[in-house]
Structure formats: structure tokens, C-alpha cells
């Protein structure tokens, strides 16, 4: 008999080790971004990772049936919180996104990212198979997605609104809705781009225009993208070396510890460091998709796939943003960018995927879980 308690051996140690490697590397990058100082960024980030890892492990022990049962109530609670943001929310940086609870600033839109996935997955798990290609399979899901999307968009927070819509629509696609629906919607959306552009705030319009031509204002609105490209390109194959970056240390690169942390990392660690980091994230995505493919329960399958793609959108949008392949929308890089909101959201997703994987294993081998 093993001297290690079975509940401990049941923990997904490989995934925890992978997350620790990514977060550890992120802490090293933040240490460098702070000029070789452990405070405030590296130390705070490490503490957050430990706390949120414990939270994820606690979530992994919760039966999946609980997530399914409370998907709609949780959605309703966060939706009410988004309404409260509009009524009593605090304003910072021109945006109204937070509720002041006294001991912390709560940003409800962050919780909506994983919860919208659970709510849409729950809806399609309850829907009879014969209804999947009818209008009744479309409009309730669009309503569930549209309400929080609109509330977040008017905060304004284009990046988070995009993430909420992407997570919900991904689950709709995975549920088996007709492909022509998505193709048609895409064509209509492309045709409506000029109209939608006219409704954007001035700073959002400027972001889009600068994305199309960053060199038109290299010292103004295009400064972030231009300096990010310089930092990434100057790293070369092997990088300039740890603590040897100039763009971030000489303050040429704005937000080098948050949204543009990848540029800070690439300057010092080069193409090799960036490639290894991306490969680590790909291993995380591979694990999430394998969990989704192996489970037989429809809700679990849709939820695992949707939560995995939510993490994927974080990584993909941030990398495209810092490389100038997408407008700057303020999406951080998980475990690398300094801040607690994105890490909390991603670890919520990871914890629920762990719970789904644990439930699958328990059902496949009930004698080992007695």
C-alpha cells in the first residue's frame, strides 16, 4: 500500500507542474521587468498563483453535477452584478467596470467569461437532440450571450466583451448548430463592420486605425505596438539575456509587465524562450481538449471544450495584439501578465476542467473511487 494518501495521488500533478512552470517563468520575467526586484510584481504574482492554485484544487473536488445545477443561477447573479456596475460602479481610466466592496474592487465581467460557457453548455445539454437545428436552439443562446456582451461593451471594455461572445459562440458551434448559421452570421458581421465602427468610442476607433497603420502615429497612439515589435525583434534567436533588456528597463516599452509582458520576455529570451512558452500553453490546451473528447456527458464535454477555448482566446488575442496582428484591446497573457483578474479567471477554468476530468475517471473506474 502506498504511504501517500489516495486523495493526494488523485491530484492532476502533471497539469499542476505545467502551470507552475509557466507561472514560474512569468515570475522570472516580472522580476526582470522590475529591474531585478522581487517587489512588487514578482512576489505578488507568486502569492496569487499559490492562492488560486489551491482554489482550483478545491474546485476540482466538486461534482460536475453541481456546476450544471448552478450554471443558470450563477449566470443570473453575475448579470445582476453587471447591472449594478452601471448603477453604482466605480470609474477608473474612463471605464466603469468595478464594484467597490470596501476590501476589494470586484470586476463582475471577469466571472462572466467562464460562466457564460457553463450557461450555454447547460442550455444545450438540456435541449432535446431533435431541436438542435431549429430556431429554438439559437435565440435563447444568443440572448444569454447578448445581454452580458452589451453590458460589458458599454462599460466600455471591448476586449472582455469579445471574450464573452467568443466563449459563448464557441459552445454554440461545438453543440452542433448548422455551419451555414456561422458562415451567414460571419458574412453579415463583415458587412456590418462599417456601421459597428461608427458606434465605437473615439479611443477604440483610434486603436483600430492604428492597428491598420501603426506607423501613422509612432510617437502617439501607435507607440505601444511599435515599441512592442522593436522589443520582440531585437531579441533575435536567443535574446539579449536575463536582466539585459533595454526596451523595458529604459521604459521605452509601455505596460511591459502587464499587457505587453510577452515583448519584455521575447527581448531577453528571444525566439527560443517565446517558442517554449507557446509550447507550454499548447500542452495545456491539449490536456483540456482531451478531457472534453474523453467525457461522455454532453454538459461536461461542452463545458470542458468551452473553458479550454476561453484560455486559448486569452493567449491568442494577447500574442496577436503584441505582435501587431490585432488591435490593442487590453487582454493579458495568463500567468505571465501582472494582475489577479486574468489569473483568477483562468484558474477557475482550470479547476472546473479538473473536476470534469476527475468525474470522468470516477465513472470509468468506480471501484477505484469507492
Buried (B, 14 or more C-beta within 10 A) or exposed (E): EEEEEEEEEBBBEEBBEBBBBBBEBBBBBBBBBBEEEEEEBBBBBBEBBEBBBEBBBEBBEBEBEEBBEBBBEBBEEBBEBBEEBEEEBEEEEEBBBBBEEEEEBBBBBBBBBBBBBBBBBBBBBEBEEEEBEEEEBBEBBBEBBBBBBEBBBBBBBBBBBBBBBBBBBBBBBBBEBEEEBEEEEEEEEEEEEEEEEEEBEEEBEBBBBBBEEBEEBEEEBBBBBBBBBBBBEBBEEEBBEBEEBBBBBEEBBEBBBBBBBBBBBBBBBBBBBBEEBEEBBEBBBEBBBEBBEBBEBBBBBBBBBBBBBBBBBBBBBBBBBBBBEBBBBBBBBBBBBBBBBBBBBBBBBBBBBBBBBBBBBBBEEEEEEE
